[in-house]
């Protein structure tokens, strides 16, 4: 793991945290947590810091479904005094994102104390925020350091750990999508970073049983993988190494839930379901000969631009115009462009097969997810079959990237 920022994953994160604050001269802090994460780790962190003379202001976010939105930001702002303080995010993804955003906008730094191995975004520089029913990733900053306390992570609620595992398994399909985009759509690609991401993902898949048992060995492997995935994104400067079609489907569902005021679903839980959708398409590609691919693409007409736009408007609501704008390179394809893409696909068939071979069979991924207690179907997280179908059909429009979602359309894989 390259030395991006200090990351501690071990048996006593509070000893490391207090030492760090002492050596860095950080003696005024704002601790952000919710009731659960305060009980899990925040209270002890507060006591340890006060014990060495730190002035700690504690903010407890209150809500039965905490979202990184204006309400949460306001709760933190209301609790602040005018003392310059370093923030301490004690929680999983949402609390970290709220703290990441507020600390950045108030011109302060923050330290991350993860309470669950649930996402790969702890070291991210962007904060996904819900603004007026729309999810935006706003520019913010990464933490000064991450102190992950293994006993706390091992005791995290099982759905959170399973979600982190789902977010990690997503790197199988996201790196394959990333490579497909480079092969067929000329997107920037970094083979060394993709190799790192795949290696970290395999290291977690091989520990599926230990992760399912929430043993220190398994949970440490998962947290190491999630942090490495975060570093892959930092090194590449965008999310491609960690986010492909499976994430686009998940984002689609997330925005729909948000728009309709429904209870949120853990990021990695939705992503894990997306991974299975994606992996089944890679299965289909692996089974397909070049001759069959040639027959299939010959039957695929250029998608009708107006029909696609009508579909995007119906599916995306408020952000439809934005989606249509970023999809322009695909929506504006001429028949000649489309025929050229088909020729390129057939000419690259061996390389496409090599990419597809990097994704484990969907049945294996499903087995790993099930063992960890993660959902494998939409209805397990409150998504109807129609909503699942809608995400699968429209998720690929979410980003201007060539993924297995786009290739499936070209090859007529339903
Ligand atoms: Zn993710």
Boltz pocket constraint, residues with backbone or C-beta under 6 A from the ligand:
constraints:
  - pocket:
      binder: B
      contacts: [[A, 120], [A, 167], [A, 170], [A, 242], [A, 247], [A, 267], [A, 271]]
      max_distance: 6.0
